[in-house]
Each structure stands twice: as C-alpha cells, then as structure tokens.
C-alpha cells in the first residue's frame, strides 16, 4: 500500500472523527454556563473610549 493511500484512508476516517470532536468541544466551550457575561464584556471593548487619551 502506498504511503499516500494509507494517509488518505487515515484522514478520511480518524481525521474526520477528530475534527467533529474538536468542533463539538468548541461549541460546548462557547455556550457553557457563565460565558455570556464574559463574551458581552469582550464585545464592548471596541466601543469603549480610551482612558489614557492625550488630547
């Protein structure tokens, strides 16, 4: 069996499973309880005025 064929079969099976698991973990991390406050604060950063502004 050629190296390319072996790697291709591995990527088609276990690679896909790995990416699905990573995607699910990221979604769970983003929607975990208590993260709404954190992401709301982070979303407001561009809208805040700079505190050390020299005029």
PDB file of N, CA, C and O in Angstrom, chain B, residues numbered from 101:
ATOM      1  N   UNK B 101       0.846  -1.177   0.000  1.00  0.00           N
ATOM      2  CA  UNK B 101       0.000   0.000   0.000  1.00  0.00           C
ATOM      3  C   UNK B 101       0.892   1.241   0.000  1.00  0.00           C
ATOM      4  O   UNK B 101       1.856   1.326   0.760  1.00  0.00           O
ATOM      5  N   UNK B 102       0.566   2.170  -0.836  1.00  0.00           N
ATOM      6  CA  UNK B 102       1.350   3.401  -0.921  1.00  0.00           C
ATOM      7  C   UNK B 102       1.123   4.267   0.316  1.00  0.00           C
ATOM      8  O   UNK B 102       0.096   4.171   0.988  1.00  0.00           O
ATOM      9  N   UNK B 103       2.099   5.101   0.590  1.00  0.00           N
ATOM     10  CA  UNK B 103       2.005   5.996   1.749  1.00  0.00           C
ATOM     11  C   UNK B 103       0.837   6.967   1.587  1.00  0.00           C
ATOM     12  O   UNK B 103       0.103   7.230   2.540  1.00  0.00           O
ATOM     13  N   UNK B 104       0.669   7.496   0.374  1.00  0.00           N
ATOM     14  CA  UNK B 104      -0.419   8.446   0.133  1.00  0.00           C
ATOM     15  C   UNK B 104      -1.781   7.797   0.399  1.00  0.00           C
ATOM     16  O   UNK B 104      -2.641   8.396   1.043  1.00  0.00           O
ATOM     17  N   UNK B 105      -1.970   6.586  -0.093  1.00  0.00           N
ATOM     18  CA  UNK B 105      -3.240   5.895   0.093  1.00  0.00           C
ATOM     19  C   UNK B 105      -3.500   5.620   1.569  1.00  0.00           C
ATOM     20  O   UNK B 105      -4.623   5.777   2.048  1.00  0.00           O
ATOM     21  N   UNK B 106      -2.471   5.215   2.279  1.00  0.00           N
ATOM     22  CA  UNK B 106      -2.610   4.950   3.714  1.00  0.00           C
ATOM     23  C   UNK B 106      -2.977   6.221   4.475  1.00  0.00           C
ATOM     24  O   UNK B 106      -3.874   6.206   5.319  1.00  0.00           O
ATOM     25  N   UNK B 107      -2.292   7.310   4.181  1.00  0.00           N
ATOM     26  CA  UNK B 107      -2.582   8.576   4.859  1.00  0.00           C
ATOM     27  C   UNK B 107      -3.970   9.090   4.493  1.00  0.00           C
ATOM     28  O   UNK B 107      -4.668   9.665   5.328  1.00  0.00           O
ATOM     29  N   UNK B 108      -4.364   8.880   3.241  1.00  0.00           N
ATOM     30  CA  UNK B 108      -5.685   9.322   2.790  1.00  0.00           C
ATOM     31  C   UNK B 108      -6.787   8.566   3.523  1.00  0.00           C
ATOM     32  O   UNK B 108      -7.771   9.171   3.947  1.00  0.00           O
ATOM     33  N   UNK B 109      -6.636   7.269   3.675  1.00  0.00           N
ATOM     34  CA  UNK B 109      -7.627   6.474   4.386  1.00  0.00           C
ATOM     35  C   UNK B 109      -7.683   6.858   5.864  1.00  0.00           C
ATOM     36  O   UNK B 109      -8.761   6.913   6.455  1.00  0.00           O
ATOM     37  N   UNK B 110      -6.525   7.120   6.453  1.00  0.00           N
ATOM     38  CA  UNK B 110      -6.492   7.552   7.854  1.00  0.00           C
ATOM     39  C   UNK B 110      -7.202   8.883   8.030  1.00  0.00           C
ATOM     40  O   UNK B 110      -7.981   9.056   8.967  1.00  0.00           O
ATOM     41  N   UNK B 111      -6.930   9.833   7.123  1.00  0.00           N
ATOM     42  CA  UNK B 111      -7.559  11.159   7.220  1.00  0.00           C
ATOM     43  C   UNK B 111      -9.066  11.070   6.996  1.00  0.00           C
ATOM     44  O   UNK B 111      -9.831  11.789   7.639  1.00  0.00           O
ATOM     45  N   UNK B 112      -9.497  10.198   6.093  1.00  0.00           N
ATOM     46  CA  UNK B 112     -10.926  10.066   5.826  1.00  0.00           C
ATOM     47  C   UNK B 112     -11.680   9.500   7.017  1.00  0.00           C
ATOM     48  O   UNK B 112     -12.840   9.853   7.233  1.00  0.00           O
ATOM     49  N   UNK B 113     -11.058   8.643   7.780  1.00  0.00           N
ATOM     50  CA  UNK B 113     -11.772   8.025   8.890  1.00  0.00           C
ATOM     51  C   UNK B 113     -11.495   8.750  10.207  1.00  0.00           C
ATOM     52  O   UNK B 113     -12.390   9.404  10.743  1.00  0.00           O
ATOM     53  N   UNK B 114     -10.297   8.650  10.729  1.00  0.00           N
ATOM     54  CA  UNK B 114      -9.975   9.213  12.042  1.00  0.00           C
ATOM     55  C   UNK B 114      -9.839  10.726  12.004  1.00  0.00           C
ATOM     56  O   UNK B 114     -10.135  11.392  12.996  1.00  0.00           O
ATOM     57  N   UNK B 115      -9.402  11.278  10.895  1.00  0.00           N
ATOM     58  CA  UNK B 115      -9.286  12.732  10.778  1.00  0.00           C
ATOM     59  C   UNK B 115     -10.639  13.410  10.877  1.00  0.00           C
ATOM     60  O   UNK B 115     -10.793  14.432  11.545  1.00  0.00           O
ATOM     61  N   UNK B 116     -11.623  12.819  10.197  1.00  0.00           N
ATOM     62  CA  UNK B 116     -12.974  13.373  10.258  1.00  0.00           C
ATOM     63  C   UNK B 116     -13.533  13.273  11.670  1.00  0.00           C
ATOM     64  O   UNK B 116     -14.142  14.221  12.165  1.00  0.00           O
ATOM     65  N   UNK B 117     -13.332  12.150  12.309  1.00  0.00           N
ATOM     66  CA  UNK B 117     -13.801  11.977  13.689  1.00  0.00           C
ATOM     67  C   UNK B 117     -13.144  12.996  14.619  1.00  0.00           C
ATOM     68  O   UNK B 117     -13.811  13.580  15.472  1.00  0.00           O
ATOM     69  N   UNK B 118     -11.846  13.207  14.455  1.00  0.00           N
ATOM     70  CA  UNK B 118     -11.121  14.181  15.275  1.00  0.00           C
ATOM     71  C   UNK B 118     -11.695  15.588  15.088  1.00  0.00           C
ATOM     72  O   UNK B 118     -11.919  16.298  16.069  1.00  0.00           O
ATOM     73  N   UNK B 119     -11.934  15.992  13.847  1.00  0.00           N
ATOM     74  CA  UNK B 119     -12.456  17.338  13.594  1.00  0.00           C
ATOM     75  C   UNK B 119     -13.872  17.509  14.142  1.00  0.00           C
ATOM     76  O   UNK B 119     -14.217  18.591  14.615  1.00  0.00           O
ATOM     77  N   UNK B 120     -14.686  16.478  14.087  1.00  0.00           N
ATOM     78  CA  UNK B 120     -16.039  16.550  14.643  1.00  0.00           C
ATOM     79  C   UNK B 120     -15.969  16.710  16.168  1.00  0.00           C
ATOM     80  O   UNK B 120     -16.713  17.504  16.744  1.00  0.00           O
ATOM     81  N   UNK B 121     -15.087  15.965  16.810  1.00  0.00           N
ATOM     82  CA  UNK B 121     -14.936  16.067  18.268  1.00  0.00           C
ATOM     83  C   UNK B 121     -14.437  17.455  18.659  1.00  0.00           C
ATOM     84  O   UNK B 121     -14.921  18.029  19.635  1.00  0.00           O
ATOM     85  N   UNK B 122     -13.480  18.000  17.918  1.00  0.00           N
ATOM     86  CA  UNK B 122     -12.969  19.345  18.203  1.00  0.00           C
ATOM     87  C   UNK B 122     -14.081  20.383  18.026  1.00  0.00           C
ATOM     88  O   UNK B 122     -14.212  21.293  18.845  1.00  0.00           O
ATOM     89  N   UNK B 123     -14.869  20.256  16.978  1.00  0.00           N
ATOM     90  CA  UNK B 123     -15.970  21.189  16.746  1.00  0.00           C
ATOM     91  C   UNK B 123     -16.973  21.153  17.894  1.00  0.00           C
ATOM     92  O   UNK B 123     -17.400  22.202  18.376  1.00  0.00           O
ATOM     93  N   UNK B 124     -17.345  19.968  18.330  1.00  0.00           N
ATOM     94  CA  UNK B 124     -18.296  19.832  19.435  1.00  0.00           C
ATOM     95  C   UNK B 124     -17.719  20.436  20.715  1.00  0.00           C
ATOM     96  O   UNK B 124     -18.437  21.088  21.473  1.00  0.00           O
ATOM     97  N   UNK B 125     -16.423  20.221  20.957  1.00  0.00           N
ATOM     98  CA  UNK B 125     -15.785  20.783  22.153  1.00  0.00           C
ATOM     99  C   UNK B 125     -15.789  22.309  22.110  1.00  0.00           C
ATOM    100  O   UNK B 125     -16.027  22.949  23.133  1.00  0.00           O
ATOM    101  N   UNK B 126     -15.533  22.896  20.955  1.00  0.00           N
ATOM    102  CA  UNK B 126     -15.534  24.361  20.831  1.00  0.00           C
ATOM    103  C   UNK B 126     -16.938  24.919  21.050  1.00  0.00           C
ATOM    104  O   UNK B 126     -17.101  25.942  21.715  1.00  0.00           O
ATOM    105  N   UNK B 127     -17.939  24.265  20.503  1.00  0.00           N
ATOM    106  CA  UNK B 127     -19.320  24.721  20.685  1.00  0.00           C
ATOM    107  C   UNK B 127     -19.721  24.638  22.156  1.00  0.00           C
ATOM    108  O   UNK B 127     -20.341  25.562  22.683  1.00  0.00           O
ATOM    109  N   UNK B 128     -19.373  23.545  22.814  1.00  0.00           N
ATOM    110  CA  UNK B 128     -19.686  23.405  24.237  1.00  0.00           C
ATOM    111  C   UNK B 128     -18.959  24.470  25.051  1.00  0.00           C
ATOM    112  O   UNK B 128     -19.531  25.037  25.982  1.00  0.00           O
ATOM    113  N   UNK B 129     -17.707  24.744  24.708  1.00  0.00           N
ATOM    114  CA  UNK B 129     -16.939  25.762  25.421  1.00  0.00           C
ATOM    115  C   UNK B 129     -17.566  27.147  25.235  1.00  0.00           C
ATOM    116  O   UNK B 129     -17.652  27.924  26.185  1.00  0.00           O
ATOM    117  N   UNK B 130     -17.996  27.449  24.028  1.00  0.00           N
ATOM    118  CA  UNK B 130     -18.557  28.775  23.756  1.00  0.00           C
ATOM    119  C   UNK B 130     -19.911  28.976  24.428  1.00  0.00           C
ATOM    120  O   UNK B 130     -20.236  30.095  24.825  1.00  0.00           O
ATOM    121  N   UNK B 131     -20.700  27.927  24.563  1.00  0.00           N
ATOM    122  CA  UNK B 131     -22.043  28.049  25.120  1.00  0.00           C
ATOM    123  C   UNK B 131     -22.142  27.518  26.545  1.00  0.00           C
ATOM    124  O   UNK B 131     -23.234  27.198  27.014  1.00  0.00           O
ATOM    125  N   UNK B 132     -21.019  27.425  27.229  1.00  0.00           N
ATOM    126  CA  UNK B 132     -21.050  26.928  28.604  1.00  0.00           C
ATOM    127  C   UNK B 132     -21.728  27.951  29.514  1.00  0.00           C
ATOM    128  O   UNK B 132     -21.755  29.142  29.206  1.00  0.00           O
ATOM    129  N   UNK B 133     -22.273  27.481  30.630  1.00  0.00           N
ATOM    130  CA  UNK B 133     -22.923  28.405  31.563  1.00  0.00           C
ATOM    131  C   UNK B 133     -21.917  29.436  32.105  1.00  0.00           C
ATOM    132  O   UNK B 133     -20.789  29.088  32.453  1.00  0.00           O
ATOM    133  N   UNK B 134     -22.325  30.662  32.167  1.00  0.00           N
ATOM    134  CA  UNK B 134     -21.470  31.707  32.699  1.00  0.00           C
ATOM    135  C   UNK B 134     -20.624  32.422  31.667  1.00  0.00           C
ATOM    136  O   UNK B 134     -19.935  33.387  31.998  1.00  0.00           O
ATOM    137  N   UNK B 135     -20.658  31.975  30.432  1.00  0.00           N
ATOM    138  CA  UNK B 135     -19.807  32.606  29.429  1.00  0.00           C
ATOM    139  C   UNK B 135     -20.470  33.827  28.788  1.00  0.00           C
ATOM    140  O   UNK B 135     -19.797  34.609  28.117  1.00  0.00           O
ATOM    141  N   UNK B 136     -21.761  33.999  28.980  1.00  0.00           N
ATOM    142  CA  UNK B 136     -22.459  35.124  28.364  1.00  0.00           C
ATOM    143  C   UNK B 136     -21.908  36.455  28.867  1.00  0.00           C
ATOM    144  O   UNK B 136     -21.698  37.379  28.081  1.00  0.00           O
ATOM    145  N   UNK B 137     -21.676  36.553  30.158  1.00  0.00           N
ATOM    146  CA  UNK B 137     -21.135  37.787  30.726  1.00  0.00           C
ATOM    147  C   UNK B 137     -19.748  38.081  30.152  1.00  0.00           C
ATOM    148  O   UNK B 137     -19.455  39.218  29.783  1.00  0.00           O
ATOM    149  N   UNK B 138     -18.915  37.076  30.080  1.00  0.00           N
ATOM    150  CA  UNK B 138     -17.550  37.253  29.562  1.00  0.00           C
ATOM    151  C   UNK B 138     -17.582  37.743  28.116  1.00  0.00           C
ATOM    152  O   UNK B 138     -16.884  38.696  27.769  1.00  0.00           O
ATOM    153  N   UNK B 139     -18.388  37.095  27.273  1.00  0.00           N
ATOM    154  CA  UNK B 139     -18.432  37.477  25.864  1.00  0.00           C
ATOM    155  C   UNK B 139     -19.101  38.827  25.663  1.00  0.00           C
ATOM    156  O   UNK B 139     -18.763  39.537  24.716  1.00  0.00           O
ATOM    157  N   UNK B 140     -20.031  39.198  26.517  1.00  0.00           N
ATOM    158  CA  UNK B 140     -20.644  40.526  26.427  1.00  0.00           C
ATOM    159  C   UNK B 140     -19.620  41.614  26.741  1.00  0.00           C
ATOM    160  O   UNK B 140     -19.577  42.649  26.077  1.00  0.00           O
ATOM    161  N   UNK B 141     -18.805  41.369  27.750  1.00  0.00           N
ATOM    162  CA  UNK B 141     -17.751  42.333  28.089  1.00  0.00           C
ATOM    163  C   UNK B 141     -16.726  42.438  26.958  1.00  0.00           C
ATOM    164  O   UNK B 141     -16.282  43.538  26.630  1.00  0.00           O
ATOM    165  N   UNK B 142     -16.356  41.332  26.372  1.00  0.00           N
ATOM    166  CA  UNK B 142     -15.381  41.334  25.285  1.00  0.00           C
ATOM    167  C   UNK B 142     -15.936  42.042  24.047  1.00  0.00           C
ATOM    168  O   UNK B 142     -15.184  42.686  23.316  1.00  0.00           O
ATOM    169  N   UNK B 143     -17.224  41.930  23.810  1.00  0.00           N
ATOM    170  CA  UNK B 143     -17.841  42.565  22.652  1.00  0.00           C
ATOM    171  C   UNK B 143     -17.872  44.079  22.786  1.00  0.00           C
ATOM    172  O   UNK B 143     -17.934  44.780  21.776  1.00  0.00           O
ATOM    173  N   UNK B 144     -17.831  44.604  24.012  1.00  0.00           N
ATOM    174  CA  UNK B 144     -17.898  46.040  24.232  1.00  0.00           C
ATOM    175  C   UNK B 144     -16.535  46.732  24.176  1.00  0.00           C
ATOM    176  O   UNK B 144     -16.474  47.961  24.197  1.00  0.00           O
ATOM    177  N   UNK B 145     -15.463  45.982  24.105  1.00  0.00           N
ATOM    178  CA  UNK B 145     -14.116  46.575  24.110  1.00  0.00           C
ATOM    179  C   UNK B 145     -13.917  47.584  22.985  1.00  0.00           C
ATOM    180  O   UNK B 145     -13.399  48.667  23.255  1.00  0.00           O
ATOM    181  N   UNK B 146     -14.296  47.298  21.743  1.00  0.00           N
ATOM    182  CA  UNK B 146     -14.072  48.301  20.687  1.00  0.00           C
ATOM    183  C   UNK B 146     -14.886  49.576  20.869  1.00  0.00           C
ATOM    184  O   UNK B 146     -14.535  50.616  20.313  1.00  0.00           O
ATOM    185  N   UNK B 147     -15.958  49.510  21.634  1.00  0.00           N
ATOM    186  CA  UNK B 147     -16.831  50.668  21.805  1.00  0.00           C
ATOM    187  C   UNK B 147     -16.436  51.559  22.975  1.00  0.00           C
ATOM    188  O   UNK B 147     -16.940  52.676  23.096  1.00  0.00           O
ATOM    189  N   UNK B 148     -15.549  51.085  23.832  1.00  0.00           N
ATOM    190  CA  UNK B 148     -15.125  51.877  24.980  1.00  0.00           C
ATOM    191  C   UNK B 148     -14.143  52.946  24.538  1.00  0.00           C
ATOM    192  O   UNK B 148     -13.342  52.738  23.627  1.00  0.00           O
ATOM    193  N   UNK B 149     -14.217  54.084  25.193  1.00  0.00           N
ATOM    194  CA  UNK B 149     -13.247  55.146  24.928  1.00  0.00           C
ATOM    195  C   UNK B 149     -11.934  54.817  25.603  1.00  0.00           C
ATOM    196  O   UNK B 149     -11.904  54.189  26.661  1.00  0.00           O
ATOM    197  N   UNK B 150     -10.881  55.235  24.999  1.00  0.00           N
ATOM    198  CA  UNK B 150      -9.570  55.009  25.622  1.00  0.00           C
ATOM    199  C   UNK B 150      -9.455  55.855  26.879  1.00  0.00           C
ATOM    200  O   UNK B 150      -9.822  57.030  26.873  1.00  0.00           O
ATOM    201  N   UNK B 151      -8.956  55.273  27.942  1.00  0.00           N
ATOM    202  CA  UNK B 151      -8.854  56.004  29.213  1.00  0.00           C
ATOM    203  C   UNK B 151      -7.634  56.896  29.241  1.00  0.00           C
ATOM    204  O   UNK B 151      -7.679  57.946  29.883  1.00  0.00           O
ATOM    205  N   UNK B 152      -6.556  56.541  28.586  1.00  0.00           N
ATOM    206  CA  UNK B 152      -5.332  57.324  28.607  1.00  0.00           C
ATOM    207  C   UNK B 152      -5.161  58.102  27.306  1.00  0.00           C
ATOM    208  O   UNK B 152      -4.112  58.044  26.664  1.00  0.00           O
ATOM    209  N   UNK B 153      -6.182  58.809  26.942  1.00  0.00           N
ATOM    210  CA  UNK B 153      -6.162  59.554  25.688  1.00  0.00           C
ATOM    211  C   UNK B 153      -5.505  60.921  25.931  1.00  0.00           C
ATOM    212  O   UNK B 153      -5.908  61.652  26.836  1.00  0.00           O
ATOM    213  N   UNK B 154      -4.514  61.256  25.138  1.00  0.00           N
ATOM    214  CA  UNK B 154      -3.844  62.559  25.245  1.00  0.00           C
ATOM    215  C   UNK B 154      -4.400  63.487  24.195  1.00  0.00           C
ATOM    216  O   UNK B 154      -4.144  63.288  23.008  1.00  0.00           O
ATOM    217  N   UNK B 155      -5.165  64.512  24.596  1.00  0.00           N
ATOM    218  CA  UNK B 155      -5.751  65.481  23.664  1.00  0.00           C
ATOM    219  C   UNK B 155      -4.986  66.761  23.660  1.00  0.00           C
ATOM    220  O   UNK B 155      -5.340  67.689  22.933  1.00  0.00           O
TER     221      UNK B 155
END
